Amino acid sequence: MTGLRLILRELFSMFVDDVSFSLAIVAWTAFLALVLLPAMTGAATAFIGVLFFLGCAAILMISTWRAASKTAKDATRQG
């Protein structure tokens, strides 16, 4: 059973490196799809695309900032 867990963990880590980043992207996509998209029609759907891009870009910047600050803290502790 532990061998199966190890295999599944490795398979998961092949596709997902940062779990919080992945969950944030999924949550943002689900929010837009379930809450905003049904209310939008016509030309307003372009707004959803812009909003989706801006949200994903913000999530990426926050994730990158968190990873960089973690790396800087680790380097400070070692040196």
C-alpha positions as CSV (number, residue, x, y, z in Angstrom):
1,M,0.0,0.0,0.0
2,T,2.8,2.4,0.7
3,G,4.2,1.6,-2.7
4,L,1.0,2.7,-4.3
5,R,1.0,5.9,-2.3
6,L,4.5,6.7,-3.4
7,I,3.5,6.1,-7.1
8,L,0.4,8.3,-6.7
9,R,2.4,11.0,-5.0
10,E,5.0,11.0,-7.7
11,L,2.3,11.1,-10.4
12,F,0.6,14.0,-8.7
13,S,3.9,15.9,-8.3
14,M,4.6,15.5,-12.1
15,F,1.6,17.7,-12.8
16,V,1.2,19.9,-9.7
17,D,4.3,21.6,-8.3
18,D,2.6,24.2,-6.2
19,V,-0.7,23.0,-4.8
20,S,-1.9,26.4,-3.6
21,F,-1.3,27.9,-7.0
22,S,-3.2,25.2,-8.7
23,L,-6.1,25.5,-6.3
24,A,-6.2,29.2,-6.7
25,I,-6.4,28.9,-10.5
26,V,-9.2,26.2,-10.3
27,A,-11.1,28.4,-7.8
28,W,-10.8,31.5,-9.9
29,T,-12.0,29.6,-13.0
30,A,-14.9,28.0,-11.2
31,F,-15.9,31.4,-9.7
32,L,-16.0,33.0,-13.1
33,A,-17.8,30.0,-14.7
34,L,-20.4,29.6,-12.0
35,V,-21.1,33.1,-10.9
36,L,-20.3,35.6,-13.6
37,L,-20.5,33.8,-16.9
38,P,-24.2,32.9,-16.7
39,A,-25.1,36.5,-16.0
40,M,-23.1,37.8,-19.0
41,T,-24.4,37.8,-22.6
42,G,-23.3,39.4,-25.9
43,A,-20.4,41.8,-25.9
44,A,-20.0,41.6,-22.2
45,T,-18.5,38.1,-22.5
46,A,-15.2,39.8,-23.6
47,F,-15.1,41.3,-20.2
48,I,-15.0,37.8,-18.7
49,G,-11.9,37.1,-20.8
50,V,-10.2,40.2,-19.6
51,L,-11.2,39.4,-16.0
52,F,-10.0,35.8,-16.4
53,F,-6.6,37.0,-17.6
54,L,-6.2,39.6,-14.9
55,G,-7.1,37.2,-12.2
56,C,-4.7,34.5,-13.5
57,A,-1.9,37.1,-13.8
58,A,-2.5,38.3,-10.3
59,I,-2.5,34.7,-9.0
60,L,0.8,34.0,-10.9
61,M,2.4,37.2,-9.5
62,I,1.4,36.4,-5.9
63,S,2.6,32.8,-6.3
64,T,5.9,34.0,-7.7
65,W,6.4,36.6,-4.9
66,R,5.7,33.9,-2.3
67,A,8.2,31.5,-3.8
68,A,10.8,34.2,-4.2
69,S,10.4,35.4,-0.6
70,K,10.6,31.8,0.6
71,T,13.8,31.2,-1.3
72,A,15.3,34.4,0.0
73,K,14.5,33.4,3.6
74,D,16.1,30.0,3.0
75,A,19.2,31.6,1.6
76,T,19.5,33.9,4.6
77,R,19.2,31.1,7.0
78,Q,21.9,29.0,5.3
79,G,24.4,31.9,4.9
